[in-house]
């Protein structure tokens, strides 16, 4: 089917019901081969909330059949004659939520790609799954045996980071690292992280690794407080347990990273936690949108309200470097790839502490060919 001696097989969603544990294992056709491409034998793939949103068409119509998964780690088994980044057969690489952009290869000039902000490309942003490449091929994700992607968006994994720990960094990791770094988190900063899930637990660890003076985790209950403190938090706010939580903490933070994906969270109260000239970064993306915003929280404290989208390949490389230097270790649970349907149900039930990683049990490393 793919012109190779190995098959591209994976868990396919054929309609919205697939999000309810009804994915089906089957073969799929990867993008037409180009000499800038690589084929990856997948070792493992993290489960991301985006996977479930896409399976159920939560963010718009999905191009079924769809194989999700955009925290992919594996070994290169085929490399074209024009691969980029020095990648070769035998290398261990990762692919995050984006697998291509226009990179100024179309008639439309793209200043954003020219400046290296490929993850914000407006001409052709290709997701690692449910996307369409410039050559017309469809993108399929990492709940699979093999994946074909443009080499430019594959990143070599440092030897110091095990594959199952590297996988969730490729989306959840860089989605939280990139905005914290961009908005100047470091010594002297007081940082709040809303939500202690897959993204939020990375937010706490990155804020600590970047040297923030204070790292405050904000959650509905205190059930995860002990975990947050182990990850590096210096404070914890349980909004459902203390009716005075806002009065006690008003104007106490410089930067807030909100990983919550809820249409009914106390958004305006969260804004009031920021001090003058504070920055509120939204990375959670609920299906039903954000709550209505009251303008005065913004006006009276000159607050910047912004968002952030994943990260570029260079952001991922920089993140990996920090992870190695500061020994950042995500909290994960490995699950056999064969159990993917149950895993997404458990994910939706809030069971991860704090990231699930699907692992191909029959994976064996590929010897490097010179």
C-alpha positions in Angstrom: 0.0 0.0 0.0 2.8 2.4 0.9 5.5 1.0 -1.4 7.6 -0.3 1.6 8.2 -3.6 3.2 6.4 -2.4 6.4 2.8 -1.5 6.9 1.4 1.8 8.1 -1.2 0.6 10.6 -2.9 2.3 13.5 -6.0 3.1 15.5 -8.5 4.8 13.2 -11.5 6.9 14.1 -14.2 6.7 11.5 -16.8 9.0 13.2 -17.5 10.9 16.4 -18.2 7.7 18.3 -14.5 6.8 18.1 -13.9 9.2 21.0 -15.9 6.8 23.2 -13.4 4.0 22.8 -14.5 2.9 19.4 -11.3 3.4 17.3 -10.6 0.5 14.9 -7.2 -0.9 14.1 -6.5 -0.7 10.3 -4.1 0.2 7.6 -3.8 3.7 6.2 -2.0 5.4 3.3 0.7 7.8 4.3 1.5 11.0 2.4 3.1 10.5 -1.0 6.8 10.1 -0.5 9.1 13.1 -1.1 12.9 13.1 -0.8 12.6 15.5 2.2 10.6 12.9 4.1 11.4 10.3 6.7 9.6 7.2 7.8 9.5 6.5 11.6 9.1 3.2 13.3 7.0 4.3 16.3 8.2 3.3 19.8 5.6 5.3 21.7 3.1 8.2 21.6 1.6 10.3 24.3 -2.1 10.8 24.6 -3.2 14.5 24.4 -6.5 16.1 25.0 -6.4 17.3 21.4 -6.7 13.7 20.3 -10.1 13.3 21.9 -11.3 16.8 20.8 -10.4 15.7 17.2 -11.9 12.2 17.4 -15.2 13.8 18.4 -15.0 16.7 15.9 -15.0 19.1 18.9 -13.0 21.8 17.2 -14.6 21.4 13.8 -15.3 18.6 11.3 -12.6 15.9 11.4 -11.4 14.4 8.1 -12.3 10.8 8.9 -10.8 8.2 8.9 -8.3 9.8 11.3 -5.4 8.4 13.3 -4.6 10.7 16.1 -1.4 11.1 18.3 1.1 14.0 18.1 3.6 13.2 20.7 5.5 10.6 18.6 8.9 9.1 19.4 10.5 6.4 17.3 13.4 5.5 15.0 14.0 6.6 11.5 13.8 3.6 9.1 13.8 5.5 5.8 15.3 8.9 5.0 15.1 10.8 1.7 18.0 12.2 -0.2 17.1 15.7 0.8 16.3 15.3 4.5 17.0 18.3 6.8 18.5 18.7 10.2 21.2 16.0 9.7 18.7 13.2 10.4 19.6 9.8 9.2 18.3 6.2 9.4 18.7 4.9 12.9 18.2 8.2 14.6 15.7 8.5 17.5 13.4 11.4 16.7 10.2 13.0 17.9 7.4 14.7 16.1 5.0 17.1 17.9 1.7 18.6 17.0 2.8 20.1 13.7 4.4 18.2 10.9 4.6 20.9 8.2 4.0 24.6 7.3 4.3 26.5 4.0 7.9 27.5 4.8 7.5 29.9 1.9 7.2 27.1 -0.7 4.0 28.5 -2.1 3.1 31.6 -4.2 1.9 33.4 -1.0 4.7 35.1 0.9 4.8 34.1 4.5 6.6 36.5 6.8 5.7 34.3 9.8 7.6 31.3 8.4 10.4 33.5 7.2 10.9 34.6 10.9 11.0 31.0 12.1 7.5 31.1 13.7 6.4 28.0 11.8 3.8 27.0 14.4 1.8 30.2 13.5 1.9 29.8 9.7 -1.3 31.2 8.2 -0.7 29.9 4.6 -0.5 26.1 5.3 -0.3 24.9 8.9 -0.3 21.1 8.8 -1.2 19.2 11.9 0.6 15.9 12.6 -2.9 14.4 12.1 -6.1 15.5 10.4 -4.1 17.7 8.1 -3.3 18.0 4.4 0.2 18.3 3.1 1.3 20.6 0.3 1.5 17.5 -2.0 -2.1 16.6 -1.2 -1.4 13.8 1.2 -3.2 13.4 4.4 -1.5 13.4 7.8 -1.8 10.5 10.2 -0.7 10.5 13.8 1.2 8.3 16.2 -1.3 5.7 17.5 0.3 3.6 14.9 3.2 1.4 13.9 4.9 3.8 11.4 4.6 7.4 10.5 5.8 9.5 7.5 6.6 13.2 8.0 8.7 15.9 6.5 12.1 15.8 8.2 12.1 19.5 9.0 9.6 18.9 11.7 11.3 15.9 13.3 13.6 16.6 16.2 16.4 14.4 17.5 15.8 13.2 21.1 18.8 13.8 23.5 20.3 10.5 24.7 19.6 11.6 28.3 15.8 11.6 27.9 14.1 8.2 27.7 11.5 7.9 24.9 8.5 7.6 27.1 9.5 10.8 28.9 10.3 12.7 25.7 6.9 11.9 24.1 4.7 14.1 26.2 7.2 17.0 26.0 6.5 17.2 22.2 3.1 18.7 22.7 2.1 19.2 26.4 5.7 20.1 27.2 6.4 22.7 24.5 2.9 24.1 24.7 3.7 25.2 28.3 7.4 25.8 27.9 7.3 28.2 24.9 4.9 30.8 26.4 6.6 30.9 29.8 10.0 31.4 28.1 8.5 34.0 25.6 6.9 36.0 28.4 10.1 36.2 30.5 9.5 33.8 33.3 12.6 33.5 35.3 14.2 35.0 38.5 12.1 37.7 40.1 8.8 36.4 38.6 5.7 35.2 40.4 4.0 32.6 38.3 0.6 31.0 38.6 -0.4 27.7 36.8 -4.1 27.0 36.5 -4.9 23.3 36.3 -2.7 20.5 37.3 -3.2 18.0 34.5 -1.0 17.0 31.7 -0.2 20.5 30.6 -0.3 22.1 34.1 2.2 19.7 35.6 4.6 20.7 32.9 3.9 24.3 33.6 4.8 23.9 37.2 8.1 22.1 36.4 9.1 24.6 33.6 8.4 27.6 35.8 10.7 26.1 38.5 13.3 25.1 35.9 13.3 28.6 34.5 14.1 30.0 38.0 10.8 31.7 38.9 10.8 33.1 42.5 7.3 31.7 43.2 5.3 29.0 41.4 1.7 28.8 42.6 -0.6 26.0 41.4 -4.3 26.9 41.1 -6.9 24.1 41.2 -10.4 23.5 42.3 -9.5 21.2 45.2 -6.4 20.4 47.2 -6.4 16.8 46.1 -3.2 17.3 44.0 -1.5 19.7 46.3 1.1 17.2 47.5 2.0 16.3 43.9 2.3 20.0 42.9 4.7 20.7 45.8 6.8 17.7 44.7 6.9 19.1 41.2 8.3 22.4 42.4 5.3 24.6 43.4 5.9 27.0 46.2 2.2 27.7 46.8 -1.3 26.2 46.2 -4.7 27.8 45.8 -7.8 25.5 46.1 -10.6 27.7 44.7 -13.5 25.4 45.7 -12.3 25.0 49.3 -11.6 28.5 50.3 -14.2 31.2 49.8 -11.6 33.8 50.5 -9.1 32.6 47.9 -9.3 35.7 45.7 -9.2 38.2 48.6 -6.1 36.5 50.0 -4.3 36.3 46.6 -5.4 39.3 44.6 -2.7 41.1 42.6 -0.1 38.5 43.8 1.2 37.2 40.4 3.1 38.5 37.4 2.3 35.7 34.9 -0.5 33.2 34.8 -0.5 30.2 32.5 -4.1 28.8 32.2 -4.2 25.2 31.0 -7.8 24.7 32.0 -10.3 23.7 29.2 -13.6 24.7 30.9 -16.3 27.1 29.7 -17.4 27.8 33.3 -14.1 28.4 35.1 -13.9 31.7 37.2 -12.0 33.4 34.5 -12.5 37.0 35.7 -11.4 36.1 39.2 -8.3 34.5 37.7 -7.5 37.7 36.0 -7.7 39.6 39.3 -4.8 37.4 40.6 -2.5 39.4 38.4 -0.5 42.4 39.5 -0.1 45.6 37.5 1.1 44.8 34.0 0.6 41.1 34.5 0.2 38.6 31.7 -2.5 36.0 31.4 -1.7 33.2 28.9 -4.5 30.9 27.8 -3.4 27.5 26.3 -6.5 25.4 27.2 -9.0 25.3 24.4 -12.5 24.2 25.5 -15.0 23.0 22.9 -17.5 25.6 24.0 -15.2 28.5 24.2 -14.1 30.7 27.2 -16.4 32.4 29.7 -17.4 36.0 29.1 -14.7 38.4 30.1 -15.4 41.5 32.3 -13.3 44.4 31.0 -12.5 46.0 34.3 -10.1 43.3 35.5 -8.1 44.1 32.3 -8.4 47.9 32.4 -7.5 48.6 36.1 -4.4 46.5 36.1 -3.2 47.0 32.5 -3.3 43.2 32.0 -2.1 41.5 28.9 -4.4 38.7 27.8 -2.8 36.4 25.3 -2.5 32.8 24.0 0.1 30.5 22.7 0.1 27.6 20.2 2.5 24.6 20.6 6.1 25.5 19.6 8.5 25.5 16.7 11.1 22.8 16.1 13.7 25.1 17.7 11.5 25.7 20.7 11.4 21.9 21.1 15.2 21.6 20.9 15.6 24.4 23.4 13.0 22.7 25.8 14.9 19.4 25.6 18.1 21.2 26.5 16.5 22.7 29.6 15.0 19.4 30.5 18.4 17.8 30.5 20.1 20.6 32.3 17.4 20.9 35.1 16.5 17.2 35.1 12.8 17.9 34.3 11.0 14.6 34.5 7.3 14.3 33.5 5.0 12.1 35.5 3.8 9.4 33.1 2.2 6.0 32.9 3.0 3.6 30.0 0.1 1.8 28.4 0.3 -0.9 25.7 -0.7 0.5 22.3 -3.2 -2.3 22.0 -5.2 -0.8 24.9 -5.6 2.7 23.3 -9.4 2.6 23.3 -9.5 2.1 27.1 -6.7 4.6 27.6 -8.6 7.5 25.9 -11.7 6.6 28.1 -9.5 6.7 31.2 -8.0 10.0 30.0 -11.4 11.6 29.7 -12.2 10.3 33.2 -9.3 12.3 34.5 -7.2 9.3 35.6 -3.7 10.3 34.2 -1.2 11.3 36.8 -0.2 13.1 34.7 0.3 11.8 31.2 -0.5 8.6 29.4 2.0 7.2 26.9 1.1 4.5 24.5 3.9 2.0 23.9 4.3 -0.4 21.0 5.2 -3.6 22.8 6.8 -5.2 19.8 9.1 -2.2 19.1 12.8 -3.0 18.6 15.3 -0.3 17.8 16.5 -0.1 14.2 20.2 -0.5 13.6 21.7 2.7 12.0 22.6 2.3 8.4 25.4 4.4 7.0 
